[in-house]
Amino acid sequence: MSRIAAQTRPGPVHVTVSDLGRSVDYYRDAVGLEVLERGAARARLGTGGAELLVLIEEPGARQARGYTGLYHFALLVPERVQLAAWLAHAARDGVPLVGLSDHDVSEALYLADPDGHGIEIYRDRPRETWEGHVGERLTTMPLDVDDLLSELDDPASAPFDGLPAGTVMGHLHLKVADIPSSVGFYRDVLGFDLTAQLGEQAAFLSAGGYHHHVGANTWESADAPPAPAGTAALRHAVVVLPDLGARDEVIGRVDTAGIPVEDHQGDPLVRDPSRNALVLAVA
């Protein structure tokens, strides 16, 4: 089996929202992304000038519950103190959280935007402590909030000026209809390595030894269809390959598997067995 290029990484995530103004305010003020560009029905957001999220407005779009699609996208901050500063901001400014977890390989904070799109903000523990052992190490435990906040001199007054430059799209976690076909696509066709699996409930895959660039689960979506039109759902995620040769290798495997390749503004777009769309871009 051919592996996807080790330098492959997740790129921007594109989602539908029901009210662009409300969503831009939320991602700027609560999450801490900067607005890179805003039009009448579309906005680009990121950090340090790098695009991480694209919002497309469909007024009146309903929340996408009970379908395949986006479980969460995950924003990776470079340093633990930056995660602590974000948590202190959330506590001071009343940003609701839906979870705080220690995954052993990482520490993570979870929230949801006004349309129900899941968001994770996290930092990795040193790679040498988990690389090659993700299957044994990846877990979910309560986050030690006091220990995290001890990174700050005074959480009550620690400055927060948004997510730092250097924040990247760390991984993409998808709701899928079933795990075997998802593993068959992401591992056997695209070429990601399977790093951990929870039976037929969840799987985690990566390029280049990372703990996971793609997660897939059936916790809310077993045997479910894709979200219908008129819902606030994932439009597509971007997978960034290092060069055209690496992308051509992936497209070759996609063609061999008989999976259709669509065109998206000059880049190939493929869909997993649950119809989640991925645009294959080049760095």
Sequence and secondary structure as in RCSB ss.txt:
>XXXX:A:sequence
MSRIAAQTRPGPVHVTVSDLGRSVDYYRDAVGLEVLERGAARARLGTGGAELLVLIEEPGARQARGYTGLYHFAL
LVPERVQLAAWLAHAARDGVPLVGLSDHDVSEALYLADPDGHGIEIYRDRPRETWEGHVGERLTTMPLDVDDLLS
ELDDPASAPFDGLPAGTVMGHLHLKVADIPSSVGFYRDVLGFDLTAQLGEQAAFLSAGGYHHHVGANTWESADAP
PAPAGTAALRHAVVVLPDLGARDEVIGRVDTAGIPVEDHQGDPLVRDPSRNALVLAVA
>XXXX:A:secstr
     TT EEEEEEEEES HHHHHHIIIIII  EEEEE SSEEEEEETTEEEEEEEE TT EE  SSBEEEEEEE
E S HHHHHHHHHHHHHHT   SEEEE SSEEEEEEE TT  EEEEEEE  GGGTTT HHHH   EE  HHHHHT
TSS TTT    SS TT EEEEEEEE S HHHHHHHIIIII  EEEEEETTTEEEEESTT S SEEEE TTTTT  
B  TTEE EEEEEEEESSHHHHHHHHHHHHHTT   EEETTEEEEE TT  EEEEEE 
